[in-house]
Amino acid sequence: MADVVYGRRAVREALLGRREVGQVWCAPGLQGTIDWLPRGAREATPAALAERAGSPDHQGVVAEVSDYPYVQAEQLLAGERPLVIALDEVTDPHNLGAVARVAECAGADGLLITARRSARVTPAVCRVSAGAVEHLPIARVENLADLLLAARRPGLWTYAAAPGAGPHDRSDYRDGAVFVLGAEGRGLRPRVRAACDAAVAIPMRGRVESLNVSTAAAVLLFEAVRQRGGG
């Protein structure tokens, strides 16, 4: 086993997800009070759990797991009308975890992240995502702009989230849709934005100029879900 996950939701979803789970450790007194804990879970002190997790935010549960199983980007885009989020060099692990949670809750087909200058799936990301990364397919790509250009086909549209573009709810997302979001502050790199078919913006009503990337992802994804008859 090469990695760990920590936090009650993250460990529970790892037990239900795609990864192989090895030893599970829990705080004294938890065994028998949490119904999903495996019988072989070993008790450990909070200090020992924090050392294994690399964080004090373990909520009394830590598990060793196999490496995270990234998928191929082409797999995420192969469906008839995929719904995908792509992140352009988003480096904050908390943002990555929050976006993954949003995408999984919206029923998205997957998440694309850049292989360089980007957060990757770590134990902290697993916890922030509340275990969503264990179920959501995630692909790492070497060149996001090239991938977006190569993915162009009838029935699949890529949308750059960019200030100054038309309102997001004026576009039709009933075909395949890839929403491309950049890091907070810098936004999308010019070549990545140019590789997209269109740009959309979420209208701002207050004085702050932009939303957190995970909130923006939620607005865009659930608008697509709404248009597709999902509520």
C-alpha positions as CSV (number, residue, x, y, z in Angstrom):
1,M,0.0,0.0,0.0
2,A,1.5,3.3,-1.1
3,D,-1.0,5.9,0.3
4,V,-3.4,6.8,3.0
5,V,-6.8,8.4,3.3
6,Y,-8.2,10.0,6.5
7,G,-11.5,11.3,7.8
8,R,-14.6,9.4,8.2
9,R,-16.3,10.1,4.9
10,A,-13.1,9.7,2.9
11,V,-12.3,6.3,4.5
12,R,-15.9,5.1,4.1
13,E,-16.0,6.0,0.4
14,A,-12.5,4.4,-0.2
15,L,-14.0,1.2,1.2
16,L,-16.8,1.5,-1.3
17,G,-14.7,2.8,-4.2
18,R,-12.2,1.5,-6.8
19,R,-9.0,1.4,-4.7
20,E,-7.7,-1.5,-2.7
21,V,-7.9,-0.8,1.0
22,G,-5.4,-2.3,3.4
23,Q,-5.2,-1.8,7.1
24,V,-7.7,0.6,8.8
25,W,-6.9,2.3,12.1
26,C,-9.5,4.0,14.4
27,A,-9.4,5.9,17.7
28,P,-10.1,4.0,20.9
29,G,-13.9,3.4,21.4
30,L,-14.9,3.9,17.8
31,Q,-14.9,0.2,16.9
32,G,-18.5,-1.0,17.2
33,T,-20.0,2.5,17.1
34,I,-19.4,3.1,13.3
35,D,-21.2,0.4,11.4
36,W,-19.1,0.5,8.2
37,L,-15.7,0.1,10.0
38,P,-14.2,-3.3,9.0
39,R,-13.8,-5.8,11.8
40,G,-10.1,-5.8,11.4
41,A,-9.7,-2.1,12.2
42,R,-6.9,-1.5,14.8
43,E,-7.2,1.0,17.6
44,A,-4.6,3.7,17.7
45,T,-4.1,6.8,19.7
46,P,-5.1,10.2,18.2
47,A,-1.4,11.1,18.1
48,A,-0.6,7.9,16.2
49,L,-3.5,8.5,13.8
50,A,-2.3,12.1,13.2
51,E,1.2,10.8,12.4
52,R,-0.1,8.2,9.9
53,A,-2.5,10.8,8.3
54,G,0.1,13.6,8.2
55,S,-2.7,15.8,9.6
56,P,-4.7,16.2,12.9
57,D,-7.9,16.3,10.9
58,H,-8.4,12.5,10.8
59,Q,-11.7,12.4,12.7
60,G,-10.5,9.2,14.4
61,V,-10.1,7.1,11.2
62,V,-7.2,6.4,8.9
63,A,-6.7,3.8,6.2
64,E,-3.9,2.7,3.9
65,V,-4.9,2.5,0.3
66,S,-3.4,1.7,-3.1
67,D,-2.3,4.5,-5.5
68,Y,-5.0,6.7,-6.9
69,P,-6.3,5.1,-10.2
70,Y,-6.3,8.0,-12.8
71,V,-8.0,7.2,-16.0
72,Q,-7.3,8.2,-19.6
73,A,-8.7,11.6,-20.7
74,E,-10.2,10.1,-23.9
75,Q,-12.3,7.8,-21.7
76,L,-14.1,10.8,-20.1
77,L,-15.0,12.3,-23.5
78,A,-16.0,9.2,-25.3
79,G,-19.7,9.1,-24.4
80,E,-22.6,10.4,-26.5
81,R,-22.9,13.6,-24.5
82,P,-20.4,13.7,-21.7
83,L,-20.5,16.3,-18.9
84,V,-16.9,17.1,-17.8
85,I,-15.1,19.7,-15.8
86,A,-11.5,20.6,-16.8
87,L,-9.2,22.6,-14.5
88,D,-6.3,24.6,-16.0
89,E,-3.4,24.5,-13.6
90,V,-5.5,24.8,-10.4
91,T,-2.8,24.3,-7.7
92,D,-4.9,24.6,-4.5
93,P,-5.7,21.1,-3.1
94,H,-8.8,22.4,-1.3
95,N,-10.1,23.7,-4.6
96,L,-9.4,20.5,-6.4
97,G,-11.2,18.5,-3.6
98,A,-14.2,20.8,-3.6
99,V,-14.5,20.7,-7.4
100,A,-14.4,16.9,-7.3
101,R,-17.2,16.8,-4.8
102,V,-19.3,19.1,-6.9
103,A,-18.7,17.1,-10.0
104,E,-19.5,13.8,-8.4
105,C,-22.7,15.2,-6.8
106,A,-23.8,16.6,-10.2
107,G,-23.3,13.3,-11.9
108,A,-20.5,14.5,-14.1
109,D,-18.6,12.0,-16.2
110,G,-15.3,13.1,-14.9
111,L,-12.7,15.7,-14.1
112,L,-9.6,16.7,-16.2
113,I,-6.6,18.2,-14.5
114,T,-3.2,19.2,-15.8
115,A,-0.3,16.9,-15.1
116,R,2.0,19.9,-14.3
117,R,1.6,22.9,-12.1
118,S,-1.6,21.4,-10.7
119,A,-2.8,19.8,-7.5
120,R,-3.1,16.1,-7.7
121,V,-5.2,13.6,-5.7
122,T,-3.7,13.5,-2.2
123,P,-5.0,12.4,1.2
124,A,-6.0,16.1,1.9
125,V,-7.9,16.3,-1.5
126,C,-9.7,13.0,-0.6
127,R,-10.8,14.5,2.7
128,V,-12.0,17.8,1.2
129,S,-13.9,15.9,-1.5
130,A,-15.7,13.9,1.2
131,G,-14.5,10.8,-0.6
132,A,-16.0,11.9,-4.0
133,V,-12.6,11.2,-5.7
134,E,-13.1,7.5,-5.0
135,H,-16.0,7.4,-7.4
136,L,-15.4,10.3,-9.8
137,P,-13.1,9.4,-12.8
138,I,-10.1,11.9,-12.9
139,A,-7.6,12.2,-15.7
140,R,-4.3,14.0,-15.8
141,V,-3.3,15.5,-19.2
142,E,0.0,16.8,-20.4
143,N,-1.4,19.5,-22.7
144,L,-4.9,20.7,-22.0
145,A,-5.2,23.0,-25.0
146,D,-4.1,20.2,-27.4
147,L,-6.6,17.8,-25.8
148,L,-9.5,20.3,-26.2
149,L,-8.6,20.8,-29.9
150,A,-8.3,17.1,-30.5
151,A,-11.6,16.4,-28.8
152,R,-13.6,18.6,-31.2
153,R,-16.5,16.7,-32.8
154,P,-20.2,17.2,-33.5
155,G,-22.2,17.0,-30.3
156,L,-19.3,17.9,-28.0
157,W,-18.7,21.6,-27.0
158,T,-16.0,23.1,-24.8
159,Y,-16.8,26.2,-22.8
160,A,-14.2,28.5,-21.2
161,A,-15.4,30.1,-18.0
162,A,-14.2,33.7,-18.6
163,P,-15.1,37.2,-17.3
164,G,-16.8,39.4,-19.9
165,A,-18.3,36.5,-21.9
166,G,-22.0,36.0,-22.4
167,P,-24.2,34.9,-19.5
168,H,-23.8,31.2,-18.8
169,D,-27.5,30.4,-18.8
170,R,-27.9,31.6,-22.4
171,S,-26.0,28.6,-23.8
172,D,-27.4,25.2,-24.6
173,Y,-25.7,22.4,-22.7
174,R,-27.9,19.5,-23.8
175,D,-25.1,18.1,-26.0
176,G,-21.8,17.0,-24.6
177,A,-20.2,19.8,-22.6
178,V,-16.8,20.4,-21.1
179,F,-16.5,23.4,-18.8
180,V,-13.0,24.7,-18.6
181,L,-12.0,26.7,-15.5
182,G,-8.7,28.3,-14.5
183,A,-6.9,29.1,-11.3
184,E,-8.3,31.9,-9.2
185,G,-6.6,35.2,-9.9
186,R,-4.9,34.3,-13.2
187,G,-7.8,32.5,-14.9
188,L,-7.4,30.5,-18.0
189,R,-4.1,30.6,-20.0
190,P,-4.7,32.3,-23.4
191,R,-4.0,29.1,-25.5
192,V,-6.4,27.1,-23.4
193,R,-9.1,29.7,-23.7
194,A,-8.5,29.9,-27.5
195,A,-8.9,26.1,-27.8
196,C,-12.5,26.2,-26.4
197,D,-15.5,26.5,-28.7
198,A,-17.1,29.3,-26.7
199,A,-16.8,31.3,-23.5
200,V,-19.4,31.8,-20.8
201,A,-19.5,33.9,-17.6
202,I,-21.6,33.8,-14.4
203,P,-23.1,37.2,-13.9
204,M,-21.9,38.9,-10.6
205,R,-24.4,41.0,-8.6
206,G,-22.1,42.1,-5.8
207,R,-18.8,43.9,-5.4
208,V,-16.5,40.9,-5.4
209,E,-15.3,40.2,-8.9
210,S,-15.4,36.4,-9.0
211,L,-16.5,33.1,-7.4
212,N,-14.4,30.4,-5.9
213,V,-13.6,27.9,-8.7
214,S,-15.6,25.1,-7.0
215,T,-18.7,27.4,-6.7
216,A,-18.4,28.4,-10.4
217,A,-18.1,24.7,-11.3
218,A,-21.3,24.0,-9.3
219,V,-23.2,26.8,-11.1
220,L,-22.2,25.6,-14.5
221,L,-22.7,21.9,-13.9
222,F,-26.1,22.2,-12.3
223,E,-27.3,24.5,-15.1
224,A,-26.3,21.8,-17.5
225,V,-28.1,19.2,-15.3
226,R,-31.2,21.4,-15.3
227,Q,-31.2,21.8,-19.1
228,R,-30.9,18.1,-19.5
229,G,-34.0,17.5,-17.4
230,G,-32.2,16.6,-14.2
231,G,-34.2,19.0,-12.0
